């Protein structure tokens, strides 16, 4: 069965995926026609002539119809793609672990988190509703660690407030559940409470030292968990607005950002949190860096630098030379989304960038939203009001090229949470939107794929 809309054709497959593609002659009109002075070069070429076509497939969480967000998506130590089918807006909603089955070209539903940690969705408490940027692999033993987050209301309440219910033993969230999955056997080996009463905003695994690092919500505390001892330690509070990613350097120092616009670092040698002397890149036209925390980050294949994007309207991309100097050298790579009319309010879910991942071709891929603007209006007239554009950035030249757009047949697709590359070099992106949500697969041209493209692995969610 096929459905033609404009110049795109949707092909419904027996496996439930929706395959889309752009015609070779179609170009993405003027994503950055009104780019501010000083922005990196953006090639307005649509599908790059030397790269072939990028084929997009949509896989909906049809077996979890309450799913309203896919906050976590990661490649596991087995080279397969894992995703969190979250249900945070439904009373009693729970998260289910999903894996892409490449042999059958479909999604496999492994388990519901509430069942494996014995915290059922109908308990009357806030629920184990989502995994939020908290997949962390272990290459040595094939484990995939994951930690849950809060926000899902009890089954008999319309909403949940962690502050209101903090001292209520019947309603309070039990705590972030940490789960250890053996990806070789699909067996959950153990689980524990990572952070009592709070959710885990993001998770990182220092495999060499056997430690997991996390940021709690709502208190924004920095947590260290010893995997062997099964013990946790609270190092202290960072700020008020959580960063949504952690990353690590060669000296095992852990980085995030504060809501004051600075790098925050935990140094194991000093056993304390430190703040950088400088403010991270942001739009100087109307921002000061306040509340512009990290949203997503990925290490370059050689491990020498981190590419990171911010979370707030007008997200910025930067390159952090993580192993240089007392504090890392930071390059401002400019905005990831279009210039817009600043007299009009903007929803963070509309002006967004996420899904940073390196492909098998050594290029950085990410998804940035695009929309019609009353002043700059960069959207091609035949496109939807909003869309997610998959960009490719060359680390050597910093040239950006549009490869394709993400399209789901029943909704807009401008908001991508996380991205990953599987062992064959194909790209995957988690989506947040109309329920049930799902994931995108972007099959890259053969010349840009390679086996074991997921190595070295990202060790954080």
C-alpha positions in Angstrom: 0.0 0.0 0.0 1.4 3.4 -0.9 0.3 6.9 -0.2 1.7 9.8 -2.1 1.8 13.2 -0.5 3.3 16.1 -2.4 6.6 14.7 -3.7 7.1 12.1 -1.0 5.9 8.5 -1.2 5.1 6.5 1.9 5.4 2.7 1.4 3.7 0.6 4.1 5.7 -2.6 4.7 4.4 -5.8 6.2 6.7 -5.2 9.2 4.9 -2.0 10.1 7.7 0.4 9.1 7.0 3.4 6.9 9.7 4.0 4.3 10.1 7.5 2.9 12.4 9.1 0.5 13.1 12.5 -1.2 13.2 12.7 -5.0 16.8 13.3 -6.3 15.8 16.5 -7.9 14.2 17.9 -4.7 16.3 20.5 -2.9 15.8 21.8 0.6 15.2 25.5 0.0 17.2 28.0 1.9 17.5 26.5 5.4 19.8 29.3 6.3 19.1 32.0 3.8 19.1 34.6 6.5 22.0 33.2 8.5 23.6 35.7 10.8 27.1 36.9 10.1 29.7 34.6 11.5 27.8 31.3 11.3 29.5 28.3 9.8 29.0 27.6 6.1 25.8 25.7 5.4 25.4 24.1 2.0 21.9 24.7 0.6 22.0 21.6 -1.6 19.4 19.3 -0.2 20.6 15.8 -0.8 24.4 16.0 -1.3 25.3 15.1 -4.9 28.2 12.8 -3.9 26.4 10.8 -1.2 23.4 9.1 -2.8 20.0 9.0 -1.2 19.2 8.6 2.5 16.2 6.4 3.0 14.0 7.1 6.0 11.8 4.5 7.7 9.4 5.1 10.6 8.7 2.4 13.3 5.8 3.2 15.5 5.4 1.8 19.0 2.1 0.2 18.1 2.3 -2.3 20.9 2.5 0.4 23.4 -0.2 2.8 22.3 0.1 5.0 25.4 3.7 5.9 24.5 4.1 9.7 24.1 7.8 10.1 24.0 11.0 8.3 23.2 13.5 10.1 25.4 16.3 7.4 25.2 17.7 5.7 22.2 21.2 4.1 22.1 23.2 1.4 20.5 23.9 -1.5 22.9 27.2 -3.3 23.3 25.8 -5.9 20.8 25.6 -3.2 18.1 21.8 -3.3 18.1 19.5 -0.3 18.7 17.6 0.0 22.0 14.8 2.6 22.6 12.6 3.6 25.5 8.9 3.7 24.7 7.8 6.2 27.5 4.3 7.0 28.7 4.6 10.0 31.0 1.4 11.8 30.2 -1.0 8.9 31.0 -2.0 8.1 34.6 -0.4 4.9 35.5 1.8 5.0 32.4 5.0 2.9 32.3 8.1 2.7 30.0 8.8 -0.4 27.9 12.2 -1.4 26.5 12.2 -1.8 22.7 14.9 -3.1 20.4 15.1 -2.9 16.6 15.2 -6.4 15.0 17.2 -6.0 11.8 16.5 -9.6 10.6 12.7 -9.1 10.7 12.8 -5.3 10.2 10.6 -4.6 13.1 10.5 -3.6 16.8 10.8 -6.2 19.5 9.3 -5.4 22.9 11.5 -6.8 25.6 9.8 -5.9 28.9 7.9 -3.2 30.8 10.2 -1.6 33.4 7.5 -1.6 36.2 7.4 -5.4 36.0 11.1 -6.1 36.3 11.6 -3.7 39.2 8.3 -4.7 41.0 6.9 -1.1 41.0 3.6 -1.6 39.1 1.9 1.2 37.3 -1.3 0.8 39.3 0.4 1.0 42.7 -1.0 4.5 43.4 2.5 6.0 43.4 4.1 8.1 40.6 5.1 5.6 38.0 8.2 4.2 36.3 7.2 6.0 33.2 10.3 6.8 31.3 14.0 6.3 30.7 15.4 9.8 30.2 18.9 9.9 28.4 19.9 7.1 30.7 21.1 4.1 28.7 24.8 3.3 29.5 26.5 0.3 27.9 29.3 -2.0 29.2 31.5 -3.4 26.5 33.4 -5.8 28.8 30.4 -8.0 29.8 27.7 -7.0 27.3 25.6 -5.2 29.9 23.3 -2.3 29.1 22.5 -0.2 32.2 19.4 2.0 32.3 17.8 4.2 34.8 14.2 5.6 35.1 12.9 9.1 35.5 9.7 10.5 37.0 6.8 12.6 35.8 4.1 10.0 35.2 1.1 10.5 37.5 -0.4 7.8 39.7 -3.1 5.8 38.1 -5.9 7.8 39.8 -4.4 11.3 39.4 -4.2 13.6 36.3 -0.7 14.9 37.1 2.2 14.4 39.4 4.3 17.0 41.3 7.4 15.6 43.0 7.5 18.6 45.3 3.9 18.3 46.5 4.2 14.5 47.1 7.7 14.5 48.5 6.6 13.4 52.0 3.6 11.3 50.9 4.6 7.6 51.3 1.6 6.6 49.2 2.1 9.0 46.3 5.8 9.8 46.2 7.9 8.3 43.4 9.7 5.3 44.8 12.9 6.4 43.1 14.9 6.0 39.9 15.2 2.3 39.2 18.6 1.1 37.9 18.4 -2.0 35.7 21.2 -4.2 34.4 20.3 -6.0 31.2 22.6 -8.7 29.8 22.2 -8.1 26.0 23.7 -11.5 25.2 20.9 -13.4 27.0 18.2 -10.7 27.3 18.1 -11.4 31.0 17.7 -8.7 33.7 20.5 -9.7 36.1 19.7 -7.2 38.9 18.1 -3.9 39.7 18.4 -1.3 42.4 17.1 2.1 43.5 19.6 4.5 42.0 18.2 7.8 43.6 15.4 7.6 46.2 12.3 9.8 45.5 14.0 11.3 42.4 14.3 10.6 38.8 17.5 10.2 36.8 17.9 12.9 34.2 21.0 11.4 32.5 23.5 8.5 33.1 27.1 7.9 32.3 29.3 4.7 32.7 33.0 5.0 33.5 33.7 1.4 32.6 37.4 1.5 33.7 36.4 2.4 37.2 33.1 0.6 37.4 31.2 3.7 38.3 27.9 5.1 37.1 27.3 8.9 37.2 23.9 10.5 37.2 22.1 13.8 37.7 18.9 13.7 39.8 15.6 15.5 39.2 14.1 17.6 40.7 17.0 18.5 43.1 19.7 18.6 40.4 22.2 16.6 42.5 25.3 14.8 41.2 25.2 11.1 42.1 28.0 8.4 41.9 27.0 4.7 42.0 29.6 2.0 42.5 28.4 -1.0 40.4 30.4 -3.7 42.3 29.5 -2.5 45.8 25.9 -1.4 44.8 26.3 1.8 46.7 25.5 5.4 45.9 27.0 8.7 47.0 25.5 12.2 46.6 28.3 14.7 45.8 26.2 17.8 45.9 23.8 20.2 44.0 24.6 21.7 40.7 21.8 24.2 40.1 18.0 24.6 39.4 17.7 23.6 35.8 19.1 20.2 34.9 21.5 19.6 32.2 20.5 16.6 30.2 23.8 15.0 29.4 27.1 14.0 31.1 30.4 13.2 29.3 33.9 12.1 30.3 37.5 13.0 29.5 40.7 10.9 29.4 41.4 11.7 33.0 38.0 10.3 34.1 36.7 13.7 34.9 32.9 14.0 34.4 31.4 17.1 32.7 28.0 18.7 32.5 26.7 22.3 32.5 24.9 24.5 35.0 22.0 26.8 34.5 24.4 29.7 34.8 25.9 28.8 31.4 29.2 27.3 32.7 30.8 23.9 32.4 30.6 21.9 35.6 33.2 19.2 36.3 33.6 16.5 38.8 37.2 15.7 39.4 37.7 12.3 41.1 41.2 13.4 42.3 39.7 16.3 44.2 36.4 14.6 44.9 34.4 17.8 44.3 32.4 19.8 41.7 34.0 22.7 39.9 32.7 25.4 37.6 34.5 26.8 34.6 35.7 30.5 34.5 33.9 31.1 31.2 30.3 31.1 29.9 29.5 28.6 27.1 28.5 29.8 23.6 24.9 31.2 23.2 23.0 33.7 21.0 24.2 37.1 22.2 21.2 38.9 20.6 18.9 37.9 23.5 20.6 35.3 25.6 23.1 35.5 28.4 23.7 31.7 28.7 21.4 31.5 31.7 19.3 28.3 31.5 21.0 27.3 28.3 22.2 23.9 29.5 23.5 21.0 27.5 20.9 18.8 25.8 23.0 16.3 23.8 26.7 15.5 23.3 28.8 13.0 21.4 32.5 12.3 21.3 34.5 12.4 18.1 35.7 8.9 17.0 39.3 9.8 18.1 38.1 10.9 21.5 39.8 14.2 21.3 36.7 16.4 21.4 33.0 16.5 22.3 30.3 18.0 20.1 27.5 19.4 22.3 24.2 21.2 21.7 22.2 23.3 24.1 18.6 23.0 25.3 16.6 26.1 24.9 15.2 28.1 22.0 17.9 28.8 19.5 20.1 25.9 20.4 23.9 26.3 19.8 26.4 23.7 18.7 29.9 23.7 20.1 33.1 21.7 19.9 34.8 21.1 23.2 38.5 20.0 23.1 38.1 18.0 26.3 41.7 17.0 26.9 43.3 20.4 26.4 44.3 22.8 29.1 43.2 23.2 32.7 39.7 23.9 31.3 38.7 22.6 27.8 39.0 24.8 24.8 35.5 25.5 23.4 34.7 26.4 19.8 31.5 28.2 19.0 30.0 26.4 16.0 26.9 28.7 15.9 23.2 28.0 15.9 21.8 24.7 14.7 18.4 26.1 13.7 17.2 28.9 11.5 17.2 32.6 12.3 13.8 33.6 13.5 11.7 36.7 14.4 12.6 37.4 18.0 9.5 39.5 18.6 7.4 36.2 18.5 7.4 33.7 21.3 9.0 30.3 20.5 8.2 26.9 22.0 11.4 24.9 22.9 9.8 21.9 21.3 9.6 23.8 18.0 13.1 25.3 18.0 15.1 22.3 18.9 18.2 20.2 18.0 19.1 16.7 19.2 20.2 13.3 18.0 23.9 14.0 17.8 25.8 11.0 16.6 28.8 10.1 14.4 28.2 7.9 11.3 30.5 5.3 9.9 31.8 7.9 7.5 33.3 9.9 10.3 30.8 12.7 9.9 28.6 14.3 12.6 24.9 13.9 12.1 22.1 15.7 14.0 18.5 16.6 13.7 17.4 20.3 13.8 13.8 21.5 13.6 12.7 23.8 10.8 9.5 25.9 10.6 7.8 28.7 8.8 8.6 32.1 10.3 6.6 35.3 9.7 9.8 37.2 8.8 12.4 34.8 7.5 10.1 32.0 6.3 12.7 29.4 5.2 10.3 26.5 4.7 9.8 25.1 1.2 6.1 25.7 0.4 5.3 22.1 -0.3 6.7 21.0 3.1 4.7 20.8 6.4 4.7 23.6 8.9 7.4 22.0 10.9 9.9 19.2 10.2 13.1 17.6 11.4 16.1 18.0 9.1 19.0 15.5 9.3 22.2 17.5 8.9 25.7 16.2 8.2 28.7 18.2 9.5 32.2 17.6 8.2 34.5 17.9 11.3 37.4 19.0 9.0 35.8 21.8 7.2 32.7 22.4 9.5 30.6 22.5 6.4 27.0 21.5 7.0 24.8 19.7 4.4 21.2 18.6 4.6 20.8 14.9 3.9 17.1 14.3 4.3 14.0 15.2 6.4 12.3 13.0 8.9 8.6 12.3 8.0 6.0 10.3 9.8 2.7 10.0 7.9 0.5 11.0 10.8 2.3 13.8 12.6 5.1 16.4 12.5 8.6 15.2 13.2 10.6 18.2 14.3 11.6 17.0 17.8 14.3 14.3 18.0 15.6 13.3 21.5 18.6 11.1 20.8 20.4 9.5 17.9 22.6 6.5 17.5 24.3 4.5 14.7 24.1 0.7 14.6 26.9 -1.8 13.8 26.2 -1.4 10.1 26.4 2.4 10.0 22.7 3.2 9.7 21.3 6.1 11.8 18.4 5.9 14.3 16.6 8.7 16.0 14.1 8.8 18.9 10.9 10.9 18.4 8.7 12.9 20.7 5.2 13.7 19.4 1.7 12.3 19.0 1.1 9.0 20.6 2.0 6.4 19.9 5.5 7.7 19.1 8.4 5.6 17.7 11.8 5.8 16.1 13.2 6.7 12.7 15.8 4.6 10.8 17.9 6.5 8.2 19.6 4.1 5.9 22.7 5.9 4.7 24.2 5.4 1.2 26.4 2.3 0.9 29.5 4.4 0.5 29.0 5.9 3.9 28.3 2.6 5.8 30.8 0.3 7.4 30.7 -2.6 9.8 31.2 -1.9 13.5 30.3 1.7 12.8 29.1 2.0 16.4 32.6 1.7 17.8 33.9 3.4 19.8 30.7 3.5 21.8 29.1 6.5 23.5 29.1 5.6 27.2 26.4 8.0 28.2 22.7 8.4 27.4 
